[in-house]
Amino acid sequence: MAGAEAVLRKLSVMGRKAVEKLRVEKKYRVALLDRQIRGSRTKREARLLARAKQAGVLCPVVYEVGEFFIRMKFLEGKMLHHELGKRKITRREIKEAAGILARLHSAGIVHGDYTPANLMLTKEGMAVIDFGLGSISNDCEDKATDVVTMKKALGGMAGSRFVAEYLAASKNRRVVELVAEIERRARYMERG
């Protein structure tokens, strides 16, 4: 499987099902710069996964990190966005997704692409994957951008309910105030 910046492949690590995320070379970038970008993104994502796990968020366990790859536990389950192609999101799922994002933010983690495409329904509960665009930040606007991304992905009442559940879980009014501000800026940019 190939993504925008990485190739995923299933493998076995110490007899356990695993997945390898390999950041592939981008020919359009200067070679030295490309190596630096891929290397730093790989290390950052591995650190974010470990930090999320420490915060009590269900996500893949990292088995091994190389210069441009991460080998991690293969999670069994269904991707939330695939499920939402067949049905509507449940209130429980909205509450769980909001609670997970609140825990990530409390740990200073901004996911960077928090959408149903990066949430997986497993036997253990809802899991978060792909921290490739993530960062460490306590900036409220960075956190609000995560909330806006999910609100927009869910749309309508489900999106609004997600924001309300995020506020209930995080108690961070400033982040929610910034959600409205970011949306106003986006509407202004679309018109202008």
Backbone torsions as a table, in degrees:
resi	resn	phi	psi	omega
1	MET	NA	139.5	-179.8
2	ALA	-121.1	138.6	175.1
3	GLY	-111.8	-167.5	-178.4
4	ALA	-65.1	-37.6	-176.1
5	GLU	-128.0	1.8	-175.7
6	ALA	-147.7	160.3	174.9
7	VAL	-115.2	131.9	179.0
8	LEU	-106.8	139.5	173.6
9	ARG	-145.1	144.7	177.5
10	LYS	-80.2	145.5	176.5
11	LEU	-158.7	-174.4	179.4
12	SER	-121.5	134.7	175.4
13	VAL	-124.1	116.4	-177.9
14	MET	51.6	41.6	177.9
15	GLY	77.7	6.3	-179.7
16	ARG	-108.5	145.7	175.9
17	LYS	-63.4	132.1	-177.8
18	ALA	-141.3	169.5	173.5
19	VAL	-132.6	141.4	176.8
20	GLU	-110.2	129.6	175.0
21	LYS	-107.0	111.8	-177.8
22	LEU	-110.3	120.0	176.1
23	ARG	-81.0	116.8	-174.3
24	VAL	-89.4	154.8	-179.4
25	GLU	-64.0	139.3	175.9
26	LYS	-106.1	110.7	-174.8
27	LYS	-64.9	-23.6	-177.5
28	TYR	-77.3	-11.6	179.5
29	ARG	-97.2	152.7	171.8
30	VAL	-59.1	134.4	-171.4
31	ALA	-54.2	-47.1	-178.6
32	LEU	-63.6	-44.3	178.2
33	LEU	-62.8	-42.1	179.7
34	ASP	-59.5	-45.2	179.3
35	ARG	-61.8	-42.4	-179.8
36	GLN	-64.6	-44.8	-179.3
37	ILE	-63.4	-49.9	-178.3
38	ARG	-63.0	-41.4	-179.9
39	GLY	-65.4	-45.2	-178.5
40	SER	-69.1	-37.7	178.2
41	ARG	-65.9	-37.6	179.4
42	THR	-64.4	-49.2	179.7
43	LYS	-62.8	-42.7	-178.7
44	ARG	-62.7	-44.1	-179.4
45	GLU	-63.1	-40.7	178.6
46	ALA	-62.6	-41.4	178.3
47	ARG	-64.7	-40.8	179.6
48	LEU	-64.2	-40.9	177.8
49	LEU	-61.5	-44.4	179.2
50	ALA	-64.4	-42.1	-179.5
51	ARG	-66.6	-39.4	177.7
52	ALA	-63.8	-42.1	178.7
53	LYS	-60.6	-42.4	178.2
54	GLN	-63.4	-29.8	179.8
55	ALA	-81.1	0.5	177.9
56	GLY	86.9	18.2	179.1
57	VAL	-93.1	132.0	177.4
58	LEU	-72.6	118.4	179.2
59	CYS	-156.8	169.6	-178.6
60	PRO	-62.5	139.4	173.4
61	VAL	-78.7	132.8	178.9
62	VAL	-83.4	125.1	177.2
63	TYR	-94.7	-39.2	-174.4
64	GLU	-156.1	143.1	177.3
65	VAL	-126.8	127.6	175.2
66	GLY	-112.1	-171.6	-178.3
67	GLU	-59.0	-42.5	-177.1
68	PHE	-127.2	11.2	-178.4
69	PHE	-135.8	156.0	170.9
70	ILE	-128.2	129.0	172.7
71	ARG	-107.1	125.8	-174.4
72	MET	-141.1	166.9	179.8
73	LYS	-58.5	136.9	174.9
74	PHE	-83.0	120.5	179.5
75	LEU	-89.6	132.5	176.1
76	GLU	-90.2	131.1	177.3
77	GLY	162.7	-168.8	-178.9
78	LYS	-117.7	137.7	177.4
79	MET	-71.2	134.2	-177.6
80	LEU	-59.2	-40.7	-177.5
81	HIS	-65.8	-29.7	175.1
82	HIS	-68.0	-41.8	178.8
83	GLU	-63.0	-38.4	-178.0
84	LEU	-73.0	-10.4	171.3
85	GLY	-74.1	-17.1	-177.7
86	LYS	-108.7	-21.5	-173.9
87	ARG	-156.3	173.3	176.5
88	LYS	-85.2	154.9	176.4
89	ILE	-70.2	142.1	-179.4
90	THR	-86.2	161.0	175.9
91	ARG	-60.6	-39.3	179.1
92	ARG	-61.8	-42.7	179.2
93	GLU	-65.4	-39.3	177.5
94	ILE	-62.6	-46.1	-179.6
95	LYS	-63.0	-41.9	-179.7
96	GLU	-65.8	-44.0	179.2
97	ALA	-63.0	-40.7	178.7
98	ALA	-66.4	-41.4	178.3
99	GLY	-63.7	-39.0	177.8
100	ILE	-63.5	-46.2	-179.4
101	LEU	-63.7	-38.9	177.3
102	ALA	-61.6	-40.8	177.7
103	ARG	-65.2	-42.5	177.4
104	LEU	-58.8	-48.5	-178.6
105	HIS	-63.4	-37.7	177.6
106	SER	-62.4	-28.8	178.8
107	ALA	-88.4	4.2	179.2
108	GLY	79.2	20.5	-179.2
109	ILE	-104.1	126.3	170.7
110	VAL	-106.2	123.8	-174.9
111	HIS	-70.6	-42.6	178.6
112	GLY	91.5	-19.5	178.4
113	ASP	-154.7	53.9	-174.9
114	TYR	-81.0	95.0	-179.3
115	THR	-139.7	169.6	175.8
116	PRO	-58.3	-20.8	178.7
117	ALA	-69.9	-16.6	-179.8
118	ASN	-116.5	20.8	174.9
119	LEU	-120.5	136.9	-177.3
120	MET	-124.2	136.8	176.5
121	LEU	-92.9	113.3	-178.8
122	THR	-119.2	172.2	176.8
123	LYS	-61.8	-31.0	-178.7
124	GLU	-81.0	-14.1	-177.4
125	GLY	132.4	-167.3	-179.3
126	MET	-79.7	131.5	-179.3
127	ALA	-116.2	153.0	177.5
128	VAL	-108.9	136.8	176.7
129	ILE	-126.6	172.6	172.7
130	ASP	55.1	80.9	176.2
131	PHE	-93.6	21.4	-175.4
132	GLY	-60.3	-26.4	177.9
133	LEU	-104.3	7.8	-175.5
134	GLY	-77.8	170.4	178.8
135	SER	-158.4	168.4	172.2
136	ILE	-95.7	121.7	-179.3
137	SER	-160.8	141.2	171.5
138	ASN	-110.6	13.0	179.1
139	ASP	-73.3	125.9	-177.2
140	CYS	-62.0	-34.5	179.7
141	GLU	-67.9	-37.7	175.7
142	ASP	-61.0	-43.1	179.4
143	LYS	-66.7	-41.0	179.1
144	ALA	-62.1	-33.6	178.3
145	THR	-63.7	-38.9	173.9
146	ASP	-58.6	-45.1	-178.3
147	VAL	-64.8	-44.3	179.0
148	VAL	-60.6	-41.8	-179.0
149	THR	-58.8	-46.0	179.3
150	MET	-71.0	-40.0	179.2
151	LYS	-57.9	-44.9	-179.8
152	LYS	-66.5	-40.3	-180.0
153	ALA	-64.2	-38.4	-179.8
154	LEU	-78.9	-38.7	179.1
155	GLY	70.4	164.1	173.1
156	GLY	47.1	-140.3	-178.0
157	MET	-63.3	-36.6	-179.7
158	ALA	-63.0	-40.9	178.2
159	GLY	-64.0	-44.4	178.1
160	SER	-64.4	-39.8	178.5
161	ARG	-64.5	-37.7	177.8
162	PHE	-59.5	-44.9	179.7
163	VAL	-61.6	-43.3	179.3
164	ALA	-63.2	-41.8	179.4
165	GLU	-69.1	-34.8	176.4
166	TYR	-62.6	-45.2	179.0
167	LEU	-60.7	-43.8	180.0
168	ALA	-62.2	-37.7	-177.5
169	ALA	-80.0	-37.3	-173.9
170	SER	-95.3	-26.5	-174.8
171	LYS	60.8	20.7	-176.9
172	ASN	-101.0	88.9	-178.6
173	ARG	-62.9	-35.6	-177.9
174	ARG	-61.2	-41.0	177.5
175	VAL	-60.4	-45.8	-178.4
176	VAL	-66.9	-37.7	174.9
177	GLU	-60.0	-40.2	-179.7
178	LEU	-70.3	-25.5	175.0
179	VAL	-58.0	-49.6	179.8
180	ALA	-62.4	-40.5	-180.0
181	GLU	-64.8	-43.3	178.8
182	ILE	-62.8	-41.8	178.5
183	GLU	-64.1	-39.0	177.1
184	ARG	-62.6	-43.9	178.5
185	ARG	-61.1	-41.0	-179.1
186	ALA	-65.1	-40.7	178.8
187	ARG	-65.4	-38.7	179.3
188	TYR	-63.2	-43.2	-178.8
189	MET	-67.0	-36.4	179.3
190	GLU	-65.3	-36.8	179.6
191	ARG	-76.5	-35.6	-171.4
192	GLY	-85.2	NA	NA
